[in-house]
């Protein structure tokens, strides 16, 4: 009986630990619909990438989930950081692709303030 309850507790604890890992949404570097984007569409996509990047970066900092993972389940913290790295790599691939697409369509490069996605104040 005691062994069964310990096994059940361990299973629940493992499931909670896995659920507690912060995962980051992944972007697709290229989409079939990208070819139909005009300059404003490209700018909108780049702004979405800026927001996605800020969201991923926020998961890498000192968060409740990361502190708990560091204290109780280190593999969860490692997974969170590896997952964030993958998400950031995909964001950079998409950003590069969209910038090349914009260049091919003679779109002016838009300078934005990092982490806000807004043009700089003049």
Backbone bond lengths (Angstrom), bond angles and torsions (degrees), N, CA, C in turn:
res aa  C-N    CA-C-N  psi(-1)  N-CA   C-N-CA  omega(-1)  CA-C   N-CA-C  phi
1 X - - - 1.452 - - 1.523 110.65 -
2 X 1.344 116.23 -48.28 1.456 120.02 -178.33 1.532 110.92 -62.61
3 X 1.324 116.63 -40.04 1.459 120.71 179.70 1.515 110.87 -64.86
4 X 1.311 117.34 -38.74 1.463 121.34 179.77 1.529 110.40 -63.55
5 X 1.331 117.80 -42.79 1.466 120.42 -179.40 1.531 110.77 -69.22
6 X 1.319 117.47 -35.24 1.466 120.14 176.71 1.520 110.83 -66.92
7 X 1.315 116.72 -39.35 1.460 120.85 178.16 1.524 110.20 -65.09
8 X 1.327 116.58 -42.40 1.467 120.54 178.82 1.521 110.10 -64.17
9 X 1.344 116.75 -42.55 1.455 120.68 178.56 1.523 110.56 -61.82
10 X 1.333 117.15 -43.39 1.459 121.31 -179.83 1.533 110.44 -63.16
11 X 1.323 116.90 -39.75 1.468 120.70 179.23 1.524 110.93 -65.24
12 X 1.326 116.46 -43.21 1.467 120.62 178.90 1.532 109.91 -65.81
13 X 1.313 117.38 -41.99 1.466 121.05 179.94 1.526 110.54 -63.60
14 X 1.336 117.16 -41.82 1.458 120.45 178.45 1.522 111.11 -64.67
15 X 1.327 116.74 -42.94 1.468 120.24 178.66 1.528 110.78 -62.56
16 X 1.325 117.29 -40.81 1.466 120.93 179.17 1.526 110.45 -66.27
17 X 1.313 116.47 -39.08 1.464 119.73 179.74 1.518 110.86 -65.68
18 X 1.323 116.58 -43.07 1.464 119.76 178.57 1.520 110.96 -65.63
19 X 1.315 117.45 -39.11 1.463 120.87 179.20 1.520 110.80 -68.49
20 X 1.323 116.86 -27.00 1.457 120.92 -178.38 1.513 114.45 -76.93
21 X 1.323 117.77 -12.72 1.461 120.16 179.10 1.523 108.92 -66.65
22 X 1.288 115.43 128.66 1.461 119.81 179.88 1.518 109.26 -81.20
23 X 1.315 116.36 117.02 1.456 119.64 177.05 1.521 108.91 -103.16
24 X 1.303 114.46 151.51 1.461 120.83 -178.87 1.523 109.16 -109.09
25 X 1.336 117.06 137.87 1.463 118.39 176.73 1.526 109.82 -63.59
26 X 1.306 116.22 143.34 1.461 121.56 -178.82 1.525 109.50 -105.41
27 X 1.316 115.83 138.17 1.460 121.07 176.20 1.520 108.40 -97.24
28 X 1.313 115.23 155.76 1.454 121.48 174.84 1.525 107.28 -93.65
29 X 1.340 117.87 126.29 1.467 119.34 -175.73 1.523 114.69 -59.23
30 X 1.309 117.82 -34.86 1.468 120.29 178.60 1.519 109.42 -136.47
31 X 1.313 115.53 145.75 1.460 122.37 177.02 1.518 108.53 -126.59
32 X 1.315 117.05 149.26 1.466 120.46 177.58 1.525 111.22 -59.52
33 X 1.313 117.05 -33.64 1.463 121.49 -177.06 1.527 113.02 -75.31
34 X 1.329 118.29 -9.26 1.463 120.72 -177.91 1.526 112.51 -60.49
35 X 1.310 117.69 -34.43 1.464 120.89 -177.40 1.523 112.03 -61.08
36 X 1.328 116.64 -26.50 1.463 119.82 -178.29 1.529 113.03 -88.31
37 X 1.326 117.70 -1.53 1.466 120.61 -179.64 1.521 110.78 -70.36
38 X 1.335 115.96 138.00 1.454 120.17 169.91 1.529 107.34 -93.29
39 X 1.323 117.24 -177.92 1.472 120.12 -177.40 1.529 111.80 -57.86
40 X 1.334 118.19 -43.89 1.468 120.16 179.66 1.523 111.17 -63.40
41 X 1.322 117.11 -37.00 1.460 120.58 176.84 1.514 111.56 -64.66
42 X 1.327 116.02 -39.36 1.466 120.30 177.24 1.523 109.74 -65.43
43 X 1.331 117.59 -43.25 1.466 120.57 178.10 1.530 110.98 -60.90
44 X 1.340 116.71 -40.86 1.467 120.18 178.58 1.527 111.03 -63.14
45 X 1.328 116.40 -42.76 1.467 120.48 178.44 1.533 110.66 -62.48
46 X 1.330 116.74 -41.49 1.465 120.16 178.66 1.526 111.13 -64.50
47 X 1.329 116.99 -38.43 1.472 120.27 177.66 1.526 110.54 -64.73
48 X 1.332 117.12 -38.57 1.465 120.30 176.96 1.526 110.64 -63.92
49 X 1.319 116.66 -37.74 1.462 120.03 177.18 1.522 111.40 -64.72
50 X 1.333 116.94 -38.31 1.464 120.26 177.01 1.522 110.49 -60.51
51 X 1.332 116.59 -43.25 1.477 120.35 178.95 1.524 110.70 -66.93
52 X 1.324 117.57 -41.20 1.462 121.10 179.11 1.525 110.48 -63.51
53 X 1.332 116.32 -40.14 1.459 120.15 178.68 1.531 111.05 -63.86
54 X 1.317 117.05 -42.64 1.463 120.73 178.15 1.524 110.51 -62.36
55 X 1.330 117.23 -39.30 1.466 121.42 178.77 1.528 110.59 -63.94
56 X 1.321 117.33 -45.04 1.463 121.18 179.82 1.521 110.13 -64.46
57 X 1.320 117.06 -44.83 1.469 120.48 179.96 1.527 111.44 -60.35
58 X 1.334 117.06 -34.94 1.465 119.87 -179.48 1.519 111.89 -67.04
59 X 1.309 118.17 -24.67 1.462 121.52 179.28 1.514 112.44 -79.95
60 X 1.333 116.57 -14.24 1.453 119.95 -179.75 1.518 112.52 -88.71
61 X 1.301 118.00 -13.20 1.455 120.65 -175.91 1.516 112.62 -80.06
62 X 1.312 115.30 -163.66 1.455 121.83 178.28 1.521 107.51 -81.61
63 X 1.312 115.01 97.77 1.460 121.21 177.99 1.520 108.42 -117.11
64 X 1.299 115.96 164.47 1.465 119.63 177.54 1.510 111.92 -57.54
65 X 1.315 116.35 -41.96 1.460 120.82 179.51 1.519 111.01 -63.34
66 X 1.338 116.51 -43.92 1.465 119.44 -178.45 1.528 112.03 -68.55
67 X 1.320 117.42 -37.67 1.464 120.36 177.48 1.525 109.74 -64.81
68 X 1.323 116.82 -45.30 1.471 120.31 178.74 1.525 110.26 -61.84
69 X 1.331 117.07 -41.26 1.460 120.24 179.47 1.517 110.69 -64.41
70 X 1.323 117.38 -40.72 1.463 120.69 179.22 1.522 111.34 -64.25
71 X 1.326 116.49 -36.29 1.456 120.26 -178.16 1.529 113.11 -80.63
72 X 1.333 116.59 -38.47 1.462 119.50 -169.64 1.523 115.02 -114.13
73 X 1.311 117.37 -26.17 1.463 118.48 -175.57 1.516 109.61 -153.85
74 X 1.331 115.88 82.37 1.458 122.78 -175.34 1.534 113.55 -56.08
75 X 1.338 119.82 -37.40 1.473 117.70 177.34 1.534 113.10 -58.36
76 X 1.328 117.65 -29.66 1.464 120.39 177.65 1.522 111.38 -65.61
77 X 1.315 116.80 -39.56 1.466 121.04 177.90 1.523 110.46 -67.29
78 X 1.314 116.17 -42.84 1.464 120.22 178.27 1.526 109.87 -61.23
79 X 1.331 116.33 -43.84 1.463 120.26 178.92 1.531 110.93 -60.50
80 X 1.329 116.99 -43.52 1.465 121.12 -179.34 1.527 110.34 -58.35
81 X 1.329 117.03 -45.03 1.463 120.34 -178.72 1.525 111.87 -69.65
82 X 1.343 117.68 -39.31 1.462 120.54 178.06 1.531 110.13 -65.87
83 X 1.327 116.47 -41.32 1.460 120.98 179.53 1.527 110.38 -64.36
84 X 1.321 117.25 -41.56 1.466 121.10 177.73 1.523 110.43 -63.22
85 X 1.319 116.67 -40.20 1.462 120.33 178.04 1.525 111.59 -61.58
86 X 1.336 116.49 -42.34 1.467 120.40 176.84 1.524 110.72 -61.51
87 X 1.326 116.43 -44.72 1.467 120.58 -178.89 1.531 110.48 -62.96
88 X 1.329 117.65 -42.27 1.462 120.89 179.87 1.534 111.57 -66.54
89 X 1.322 116.98 -36.58 1.463 120.79 177.67 1.534 110.13 -62.95
90 X 1.320 117.37 -43.48 1.468 121.01 178.31 1.528 111.69 -65.99
91 X 1.325 116.74 -38.18 1.468 120.57 177.30 1.518 109.88 -61.47
92 X 1.333 117.23 -44.34 1.465 120.47 -179.66 1.525 111.30 -66.05
93 X 1.334 117.27 -36.67 1.467 119.57 176.74 1.520 110.40 -63.42
94 X 1.333 116.24 -44.11 1.469 119.57 179.95 1.523 110.32 -66.18
95 X 1.327 117.50 -42.59 1.466 120.78 179.37 1.532 110.41 -59.15
96 X 1.327 117.12 -44.34 1.454 120.57 178.30 1.519 111.88 -62.37
97 X 1.327 116.10 -43.08 1.462 120.59 178.83 1.529 110.86 -62.12
98 X 1.340 116.38 -46.04 1.468 119.60 -179.52 1.524 111.73 -65.33
99 X 1.319 117.38 -36.91 1.467 119.84 177.10 1.525 110.97 -65.08
100 X 1.335 117.21 -41.43 1.468 119.69 176.94 1.530 110.47 -65.16
101 X 1.338 116.41 -39.72 1.464 120.22 177.67 1.527 110.35 -62.69
102 X 1.321 116.15 -44.13 1.464 120.63 177.84 1.519 111.85 -61.60
103 X 1.327 116.49 -40.57 1.468 119.90 177.62 1.529 110.67 -62.14
104 X 1.333 116.11 -40.57 1.465 119.18 -178.79 1.533 111.87 -68.14
105 X 1.346 116.35 -21.79 1.470 120.84 179.42 1.530 111.38 -101.10
106 X 1.337 115.95 10.89 1.472 122.45 179.89 1.523 113.00 59.39
107 X 1.313 116.88 35.65 1.468 121.03 175.31 1.527 108.14 -81.58
108 X 1.313 116.27 139.36 1.463 120.35 176.55 1.522 108.01 -69.36
109 X 1.306 115.62 140.14 1.464 119.63 176.56 1.513 108.13 -68.93
110 X 1.306 116.44 132.73 1.456 122.01 -178.93 1.508 108.46 -98.64
111 X 1.305 117.03 124.62 1.461 121.60 178.03 1.519 106.84 -91.59
112 X 1.329 115.52 128.80 1.472 119.11 179.65 1.516 109.17 -125.45
113 X 1.309 114.64 156.41 1.447 121.83 175.02 1.532 105.91 -78.48
114 X 1.344 118.36 125.62 1.462 119.84 -179.53 1.528 111.68 -54.13
115 X 1.304 115.21 142.08 1.461 125.30 174.14 1.521 114.30 75.27
116 X 1.308 119.74 -6.39 1.467 119.12 177.38 1.513 111.28 -113.70
117 X 1.332 116.42 -27.67 1.452 119.79 -177.72 1.516 113.34 75.69
118 X 1.324 117.41 7.88 1.460 121.35 -177.81 1.530 110.63 -103.29
119 X 1.326 116.60 148.44 1.480 118.51 174.86 1.531 109.86 -62.88
120 X 1.322 117.59 150.89 1.466 119.59 -179.75 1.531 110.91 -66.53
121 X 1.321 115.74 149.83 1.468 121.11 177.37 1.525 108.37 -69.86
122 X 1.310 116.09 139.75 1.470 119.50 -178.85 1.497 111.70 -101.46
